[in-house]
Every structure is written in structure tokens, then in C-alpha cells.
């Protein structure tokens, strides 16, 4: 990983966001049902989280289930919801003991009560951790997030808590699900698809993107390191010109 010559710190991304795609195709290529791939993908998350501190990644955001994923078959959706519950139960102690703080973003209205209870519990039990901040996007969509944020902002304006003339591009982020997180430096999408699928639309305005062919269950810490090194060699100008 490249280091800053002035301070010796890692030059890689501080916040990495990942669209974990390809579980179903990975399973089907092996003659197995799609849920087999989702279970394999869930196991891959731990390896990636464990690799973050050594790569200088403080924040990791993963796209687990989108607002559009409800369109999948009832069998697959039910299987995913069951997988989320089992995963939280299995990993809570590991995250709590290894300095990982877990947050969930997205609209919880459509999620069942037991899953919400487990999510709340995991957030509470890891609230004091600070080694890695893992954010799980569950029933999340970028447009839905902006719409919900706008409703909250409009409510504050209507109640006189905020003046309309004070609303600008610095105001809306304070109402987003990610308001306590920095914007992602690097967004990775696995499986060969080259689209962002309604993920972190506002936050990724100036993120670097990597679209890779690797299916998510095959994604490794070594590949994450390679992508972080590639990021470290880029010049990020945020609309300005080189000086």
C-alpha cells in the first residue's frame, strides 16, 4: 500500500463501499440454488472486514439488500431475511470483541420485528467500537434515502426549525442515513456489471469507482488490497485542475 511521503500514512481509501454482486451466478455455475451463493457471500464479509485495518480502511459500507430486491422470488427473499438473522446472531460477538462498530442504513419499515430487534442489538453492543466502522445497507435505495431525508428536512422547515433560504448542499447530508459517516472514497462493484444500482447516490458524487469481474463469493482480501493500491495512485481533483 502506498504511503504519504510527508507523514508516512497509508494513501489508500479511508472509506470503501462495496456492491456485493454475483452470489446467484456463483451458485448457479456450481449447479446450486441461488441461496447457496448468498451464504457463501456472507462468509466472505468477515475476511474483508478483518483486512480493513491493515489497509488503512476505517469505514466499510456494504450493499446487502436493496429496495428493489423485493422483486425477487418469495423463496429467495425469505431465505435472505433468514440469512441476515442468522448472520447477525453468529457474528455479534466477533464484531463486539474485535473493535468493529456496526450500523445499518435503509428503511426498516418492511423488515420483520425480529430482524429489526437483532439489528438494534448489534448496533448497541458495538456502539463503543472504533477500529472499523461497518455499515450494512439493508432495504436501502439511494433515491429512497434522499426522499426520506427530504421529508424530514421539509418537516423541520414547516415547524420553523430551519429557514428555506438556509437549505443548501451542506444541509441535506445532515438528514441522510449516512449523516455520521464520511463520503466513500472508493466504490467497488463485483461481478462484471458496470452500474451503481441506486447505491449511495448523493454520497458517491466524487468517489472513485472500480468495476471488477470477480463474483462476490470469490472476492478476497488480496484483491481488496490491489484495488486500494490502484486507488492510491490516482489523482483526485474534485473538479479542479492540477496545480
Beta strands, then each sheet from edge to edge (+ up, - down):
strand 1: 15-19
strand 2: 59-66
strand 3: 100-105
strand 4: 132-140
strand 5: 186-189
strand 6: 208-211
sheet 1: 3+ 4+ 2+ 1+ 5+ 6+
end
